[in-house]
């Protein structure tokens, strides 16, 4: 009887071992991997490979991935290489090894693996994208641009490829191309980093008011973006908003941004010497540095024309929306209109129905850049923000666009009233 029991137990154990086929072990390993149980996954895939490594060569890839997640990079590299030796046309083997090598900053080797993956499958945009990243890291910027070009040919909506191509263009001093790519990437998926980088480019091109709007959007998307607060502070300084800039510098310092700490320390030392607060006195609504100059009078005169025409444009566009007609809106408010399309002469010659609201915003920005008058700057800033929203909503929500146009009209009315008051004050002097 005892012998029979032993035989039964032995048969049961044998049956259990047979049940652990390579396929069953492979599936078990995948389940462990999905659940984040990396040691158990590695053990299961090892058992698979011990039984049949040729047929189940993918177990090397799976075990390599588990090892990579378990911080065993050397073991992971060995497994990916083993998979490639058994299956030389394994595109996944080259790709996984490339990603691991890139994470180890072995950019040349990673690029070679990606080239092999592209040779096997030239229709995958992701392979070109990652090779572009490797080339960019190696400062082979022209090669990187070609890779991003190929990725975008295969997938025109590949926003990350646009962002990194823009970064390459910026480093190559091709600023216009970089701006175009950042704008296209933002249209596909708004990103704090893309707004920030486009803002930096616009500051470089002395378009500090537009840069300010980009930095605004960057910190809205990422409220802990210290460098964007600092950059916004610098843009505000350039636009005469010095007291508001101070708040951004303080915020950047609170988030641990060292240049903000240095700037504020220098400021505090300077104030101790002077005994006053030269930064905060610029918080007043008006800076009269140029109030008596002929140039200032010209700015006031032209700004009054722009605001009056802008009121008519906004009124016409909003009223036409009520009866089913869309407003005259330029295709993309993020693209600066040329002087041929938008200038003071055309503004005065054309009817309100022929003038895009973007043109009003652009001309107002131009005037704001020529003066330290805070009210004009504020109006230009607010109107530009509204125009960008109109660009976003113009093809989606007519009611939203109408509300934005009414807001634009009110901003321009307030500005017009301010300019009229300034004119009366000047006449009474």
C-alpha positions as CSV (number, residue, x, y, z in Angstrom):
1,X,0.0,0.0,0.0
2,X,2.9,2.3,0.9
3,X,4.5,1.7,-2.5
4,X,1.3,2.6,-4.3
5,X,1.0,5.9,-2.4
6,X,4.6,6.8,-3.3
7,X,4.0,6.0,-7.0
8,X,0.9,8.2,-7.1
9,X,2.8,11.1,-5.5
10,X,5.6,10.6,-8.0
11,X,3.2,10.6,-10.9
12,X,1.6,13.8,-9.6
13,X,4.9,15.6,-9.3
14,X,5.9,14.4,-12.8
15,X,2.6,15.7,-14.2
16,X,3.2,19.1,-12.4
17,X,6.6,19.4,-14.0
18,X,5.3,18.6,-17.5
19,X,2.6,21.2,-17.0
20,X,5.3,23.9,-16.7
21,X,5.8,23.9,-20.5
22,X,7.9,26.7,-22.0
23,X,4.8,28.4,-23.3
24,X,3.1,28.3,-19.8
25,X,6.3,29.6,-18.2
26,X,6.5,32.4,-20.8
27,X,3.0,33.5,-20.0
28,X,3.7,33.3,-16.3
29,X,6.7,35.5,-16.8
30,X,4.7,38.0,-18.7
31,X,2.1,38.1,-15.9
32,X,4.8,38.7,-13.3
33,X,6.3,41.4,-15.5
34,X,3.0,43.2,-15.9
35,X,2.5,43.2,-12.2
36,X,5.9,44.6,-11.5
37,X,7.2,41.4,-10.0
38,X,10.6,41.5,-11.7
39,X,12.5,38.8,-9.8
40,X,9.7,36.3,-10.4
41,X,9.5,37.3,-14.0
42,X,13.2,36.9,-14.5
43,X,13.1,33.4,-12.9
44,X,10.2,32.3,-15.2
45,X,11.9,33.5,-18.4
46,X,15.2,31.9,-17.3
47,X,13.3,28.5,-17.0
48,X,11.9,29.1,-20.5
49,X,15.4,29.7,-21.9
50,X,16.7,26.6,-20.2
51,X,14.1,24.5,-21.9
52,X,14.1,26.0,-25.4
53,X,16.0,29.2,-26.1
54,X,15.8,29.0,-29.9
55,X,12.0,28.8,-30.2
56,X,11.4,31.1,-27.3
57,X,14.1,33.6,-28.1
58,X,11.7,36.4,-27.1
59,X,12.2,35.3,-23.5
60,X,15.6,37.0,-23.8
61,X,13.9,40.3,-24.7
62,X,11.4,39.9,-21.8
63,X,14.0,39.0,-19.3
64,X,16.2,41.8,-20.5
65,X,13.4,44.2,-20.0
66,X,12.7,42.9,-16.5
67,X,16.4,43.2,-15.7
68,X,16.4,46.7,-17.0
69,X,13.5,47.7,-14.8
70,X,15.3,45.9,-11.9
71,X,18.4,48.2,-12.5
72,X,20.5,45.3,-13.9
73,X,21.6,47.2,-17.0
74,X,24.6,44.9,-17.8
75,X,22.3,41.8,-17.6
76,X,19.7,43.6,-19.8
77,X,22.3,44.4,-22.5
78,X,23.5,40.8,-22.5
79,X,19.9,39.6,-23.0
80,X,19.1,42.0,-25.8
81,X,22.3,41.0,-27.5
82,X,21.5,37.3,-27.1
83,X,18.1,37.8,-28.7
84,X,19.8,39.6,-31.7
85,X,22.4,36.8,-32.1
86,X,19.6,34.2,-32.3
87,X,17.3,36.4,-34.4
88,X,19.4,39.0,-36.4
89,X,16.3,40.6,-37.9
90,X,14.7,41.2,-34.5
91,X,13.8,44.9,-34.8
92,X,12.7,44.9,-31.1
93,X,16.1,43.6,-30.0
94,X,17.9,46.5,-31.7
95,X,15.3,49.0,-30.5
96,X,15.3,47.9,-26.8
97,X,19.1,47.8,-26.8
98,X,19.2,51.3,-28.4
99,X,16.9,52.8,-25.7
100,X,19.0,51.2,-23.0
101,X,22.3,52.5,-24.5
102,X,20.8,55.9,-24.9
103,X,19.8,56.0,-21.2
104,X,23.5,55.1,-20.5
105,X,24.6,58.0,-22.7
106,X,26.2,55.6,-25.2
107,X,24.7,57.7,-28.1
108,X,26.9,56.5,-30.9
109,X,26.1,52.8,-30.1
110,X,22.5,53.6,-29.6
111,X,22.4,55.3,-33.0
112,X,24.0,52.3,-34.7
113,X,21.3,50.0,-33.2
114,X,18.6,52.4,-34.4
115,X,20.1,52.4,-37.9
116,X,19.8,48.6,-37.8
117,X,16.2,48.8,-36.7
118,X,15.5,51.3,-39.6
119,X,17.2,49.0,-42.1
120,X,14.8,46.2,-41.0
121,X,11.7,48.5,-40.8
122,X,12.1,51.9,-42.5
123,X,8.4,52.8,-42.0
124,X,8.5,53.3,-38.2
125,X,8.8,57.1,-37.4
126,X,9.8,56.3,-33.8
127,X,13.1,54.8,-34.9
128,X,14.0,58.0,-36.8
129,X,12.9,60.1,-33.8
130,X,15.2,58.3,-31.4
131,X,18.1,58.3,-33.8
132,X,17.5,62.1,-34.1
133,X,17.8,62.4,-30.3
134,X,21.1,60.5,-30.4
135,X,22.5,62.6,-33.2
136,X,21.4,65.8,-31.3
137,X,23.1,64.6,-28.2
138,X,26.3,64.0,-30.3
139,X,25.9,67.6,-31.7
140,X,25.3,66.2,-35.2
141,X,22.5,68.7,-35.6
142,X,22.1,68.5,-39.3
143,X,21.8,64.7,-39.2
144,X,19.3,65.1,-36.3
145,X,17.2,67.4,-38.4
146,X,17.2,64.9,-41.3
147,X,16.0,62.2,-38.8
148,X,13.2,64.4,-37.5
149,X,12.3,65.2,-41.1
150,X,11.9,61.5,-41.9
151,X,9.9,60.9,-38.7
152,X,7.5,63.7,-39.7
153,X,7.2,62.5,-43.2
154,X,5.9,59.2,-41.8
155,X,3.8,61.0,-39.1
156,X,3.0,64.7,-39.6
157,X,1.4,64.8,-36.1
158,X,4.5,63.7,-34.3
159,X,4.6,66.7,-31.9
160,X,7.8,65.6,-30.1
161,X,9.7,65.4,-33.4
162,X,8.6,68.9,-34.1
163,X,9.7,70.1,-30.7
164,X,13.2,68.6,-31.0
165,X,13.6,69.7,-34.6
166,X,12.8,73.2,-33.4
167,X,15.5,72.9,-30.7
168,X,18.0,71.8,-33.3
169,X,17.0,74.7,-35.6
170,X,17.4,77.1,-32.7
171,X,20.9,75.8,-31.9
172,X,21.7,76.2,-35.6
173,X,20.6,79.8,-35.5
174,X,17.7,79.1,-37.8
175,X,15.3,81.0,-35.6
176,X,12.4,81.4,-38.1
177,X,12.2,77.7,-38.7
178,X,12.5,77.0,-35.0
179,X,9.6,79.3,-34.3
180,X,7.5,77.6,-36.9
181,X,8.1,74.2,-35.5
182,X,7.4,75.2,-31.9
183,X,4.2,76.8,-33.0
184,X,3.1,73.7,-34.9
185,X,4.0,71.5,-31.9
186,X,2.0,73.7,-29.5
187,X,-1.0,73.5,-31.9
188,X,-0.8,69.7,-31.7
189,X,-0.3,69.4,-27.9
190,X,0.4,72.5,-25.7
191,X,3.5,72.0,-23.7
192,X,5.1,74.2,-21.0
193,X,8.6,73.4,-22.4
194,X,7.6,74.4,-25.9
195,X,6.0,77.7,-24.8
196,X,9.1,78.4,-22.8
197,X,11.5,77.7,-25.6
198,X,9.4,79.7,-28.1
199,X,9.3,82.6,-25.5
200,X,13.1,82.5,-25.3
201,X,13.4,82.7,-29.1
202,X,11.0,85.6,-29.2
203,X,13.0,87.5,-26.5
204,X,16.1,86.9,-28.5
205,X,14.3,88.4,-31.6
206,X,13.2,91.4,-29.4
207,X,9.6,90.4,-29.4
208,X,9.4,90.6,-25.6
209,X,5.6,91.2,-25.4
210,X,4.9,88.0,-27.4
211,X,7.6,86.2,-25.3
212,X,5.8,87.3,-22.2
213,X,2.6,85.6,-23.4
214,X,4.5,82.4,-24.0
215,X,6.0,82.5,-20.5
216,X,2.5,83.1,-19.1
217,X,1.3,79.9,-20.8
218,X,4.3,78.0,-19.7
219,X,3.7,78.7,-16.0
220,X,0.0,78.0,-16.4
221,X,0.8,74.5,-17.6
222,X,3.6,74.0,-15.1
223,X,3.2,76.2,-12.0
224,X,6.5,75.0,-10.7
225,X,8.5,76.0,-13.7
226,X,11.1,78.2,-12.0
227,X,13.0,79.2,-15.1
228,X,9.9,80.2,-16.8
229,X,9.0,82.6,-13.9
230,X,12.4,84.1,-14.1
231,X,12.2,84.5,-17.9
232,X,8.7,86.1,-17.6
233,X,10.2,88.5,-15.1
234,X,12.9,89.5,-17.5
235,X,10.3,90.0,-20.3
236,X,8.2,92.1,-18.0
237,X,11.3,94.3,-17.2
238,X,11.7,94.7,-20.9
239,X,8.1,95.8,-21.2
240,X,8.3,98.4,-18.4
241,X,6.4,96.2,-15.9
242,X,9.1,96.3,-13.3
243,X,7.1,95.9,-10.1
244,X,5.3,92.8,-11.6
245,X,8.7,91.5,-12.6
246,X,9.8,91.6,-9.0
247,X,7.0,89.1,-8.1
248,X,8.2,86.6,-10.7
249,X,11.8,86.8,-9.5
250,X,10.7,86.1,-6.0
251,X,8.6,83.1,-7.2
252,X,11.5,81.7,-9.2
253,X,13.8,82.1,-6.1
254,X,11.2,80.3,-3.9
255,X,11.3,77.4,-6.4
256,X,15.0,77.2,-6.0
257,X,16.2,78.9,-9.2
258,X,19.7,80.2,-8.4
259,X,19.9,83.0,-11.0
260,X,16.8,84.5,-9.4
261,X,18.6,84.4,-6.0
262,X,21.6,86.1,-7.4
263,X,19.6,88.8,-9.1
264,X,17.5,89.6,-6.0
265,X,20.7,89.6,-3.8
266,X,22.3,92.2,-6.2
267,X,19.1,94.2,-6.1
268,X,19.0,94.2,-2.3
269,X,22.6,95.3,-2.1
270,X,22.0,98.1,-4.5
271,X,18.9,99.3,-2.5
272,X,21.0,99.4,0.7
273,X,23.4,101.7,-1.0
274,X,20.8,104.0,-2.6
275,X,18.3,103.8,0.4
276,X,15.3,103.7,-1.9
277,X,13.3,101.1,-3.9
278,X,14.1,101.8,-7.5
279,X,12.4,98.7,-8.8
280,X,9.0,99.1,-7.2
281,X,8.5,102.7,-8.1
282,X,7.9,101.5,-11.7
283,X,4.7,99.9,-10.5
284,X,2.8,103.1,-11.2
285,X,0.4,103.1,-14.2
286,X,2.4,105.7,-16.1
287,X,6.1,106.4,-16.7
288,X,6.6,109.9,-18.0
289,X,10.1,109.6,-19.2
290,X,9.1,110.6,-22.7
291,X,5.8,112.3,-22.1
292,X,6.9,115.6,-23.6
293,X,8.8,114.2,-26.6
294,X,7.4,114.5,-30.2
295,X,7.9,110.7,-30.5
296,X,5.6,110.1,-27.6
297,X,2.9,112.3,-29.1
298,X,3.2,110.3,-32.3
299,X,2.8,107.1,-30.4
300,X,-0.3,108.5,-28.7
301,X,-1.8,109.7,-32.0
302,X,-1.2,106.3,-33.8
303,X,-2.4,104.3,-30.8
304,X,-5.7,106.3,-30.8
305,X,-6.2,105.5,-34.5
306,X,-5.5,101.8,-33.9
307,X,-7.9,101.6,-30.9
308,X,-10.7,103.4,-32.7
309,X,-10.4,101.2,-35.8
310,X,-10.0,98.1,-33.5
311,X,-13.4,98.9,-31.8
312,X,-15.0,99.0,-35.3
313,X,-13.4,95.7,-36.3
314,X,-14.4,93.9,-33.1
315,X,-18.0,95.3,-33.3
316,X,-18.4,94.3,-37.0
317,X,-17.0,90.8,-36.3
318,X,-19.1,90.1,-33.2
319,X,-22.3,91.4,-34.8
320,X,-21.7,89.2,-37.9
321,X,-21.3,86.2,-35.8
322,X,-24.8,86.7,-34.5
323,X,-26.2,86.3,-38.0
324,X,-24.1,83.3,-38.9
325,X,-21.0,84.9,-40.5
326,X,-17.5,84.3,-39.2
327,X,-15.2,87.2,-38.4
328,X,-12.2,88.2,-40.5
329,X,-9.6,86.2,-38.7
330,X,-6.0,85.5,-39.9
331,X,-5.3,81.7,-40.3
332,X,-2.9,81.6,-37.3
333,X,-2.6,84.2,-34.6
334,X,0.7,82.8,-33.5
335,X,2.3,83.8,-36.9
336,X,3.3,87.4,-37.0
337,X,1.7,89.2,-40.0
338,X,4.0,90.8,-42.5
339,X,4.3,94.6,-42.9
340,X,2.7,94.1,-46.3
341,X,-0.4,92.5,-44.8
342,X,-0.7,94.8,-41.8
343,X,0.4,98.5,-41.5
344,X,-1.0,101.8,-40.5
345,X,-1.8,102.9,-44.1
346,X,-3.8,99.8,-44.8
347,X,-5.6,100.1,-41.5
348,X,-6.9,103.5,-42.4
349,X,-7.7,102.6,-46.0
350,X,-9.6,99.4,-45.4
351,X,-13.2,98.9,-44.1
352,X,-13.7,97.2,-40.8
353,X,-14.9,94.1,-42.6
354,X,-11.5,93.8,-44.3
355,X,-9.2,94.1,-41.2
356,X,-8.3,90.9,-39.2
357,X,-8.4,91.5,-35.4
358,X,-4.9,90.1,-35.4
359,X,-3.7,93.1,-37.3
360,X,-5.1,95.4,-34.6
361,X,-3.3,93.4,-31.9
362,X,0.0,93.5,-33.9
363,X,-0.1,97.2,-34.5
364,X,-0.9,97.9,-30.9
365,X,2.1,95.7,-29.9
366,X,4.3,97.7,-32.2
367,X,3.2,101.0,-30.5
368,X,3.6,99.4,-27.0
369,X,7.2,98.5,-27.9
370,X,7.9,102.2,-28.6
371,X,6.7,103.6,-25.2
372,X,7.0,103.1,-21.5
373,X,3.3,103.9,-21.0
374,X,2.0,101.1,-18.9
375,X,-1.7,101.4,-19.9
376,X,-0.8,101.0,-23.6
377,X,1.4,98.0,-22.8
378,X,-1.3,96.4,-20.7
379,X,-3.9,96.8,-23.4
380,X,-1.5,95.4,-26.1
381,X,-0.8,92.4,-23.8
382,X,-4.5,91.7,-23.0
383,X,-5.6,92.1,-26.6
384,X,-2.8,89.7,-27.9
385,X,-4.0,87.1,-25.4
386,X,-7.5,87.4,-26.6
387,X,-6.5,87.2,-30.2
388,X,-4.6,84.0,-29.5
389,X,-7.7,82.5,-27.9
390,X,-9.8,83.5,-30.9
391,X,-7.4,81.6,-33.1
392,X,-7.9,78.5,-31.0
393,X,-11.7,78.7,-30.8
394,X,-12.5,80.2,-34.3
395,X,-13.3,76.8,-35.9
396,X,-15.0,75.3,-32.8
397,X,-17.2,77.6,-30.8
398,X,-18.8,80.7,-32.4
399,X,-20.3,81.9,-29.1
400,X,-16.9,81.7,-27.4
401,X,-15.4,83.8,-30.2
402,X,-18.2,86.4,-30.0
403,X,-17.5,86.8,-26.2
404,X,-13.8,87.2,-26.9
405,X,-14.5,89.8,-29.5
406,X,-16.7,91.7,-27.1
407,X,-13.9,91.6,-24.5
408,X,-11.5,92.9,-27.2
409,X,-13.9,95.7,-27.9
410,X,-14.1,96.7,-24.3
411,X,-10.3,96.7,-23.9
412,X,-10.0,99.0,-26.9
413,X,-12.8,101.2,-25.6
414,X,-11.0,101.6,-22.3
415,X,-7.7,102.4,-24.1
416,X,-9.5,104.9,-26.3
417,X,-11.0,106.6,-23.2
418,X,-7.6,106.7,-21.5
419,X,-6.0,108.3,-24.7
420,X,-8.7,110.9,-24.9
421,X,-8.1,111.8,-21.2
422,X,-4.4,112.1,-21.9
423,X,-5.1,114.4,-24.8
424,X,-7.3,116.6,-22.7
425,X,-4.7,116.8,-19.9
426,X,-2.1,117.8,-22.5
427,X,-4.3,120.5,-23.9
428,X,-5.0,122.0,-20.4
429,X,-1.3,122.3,-19.5
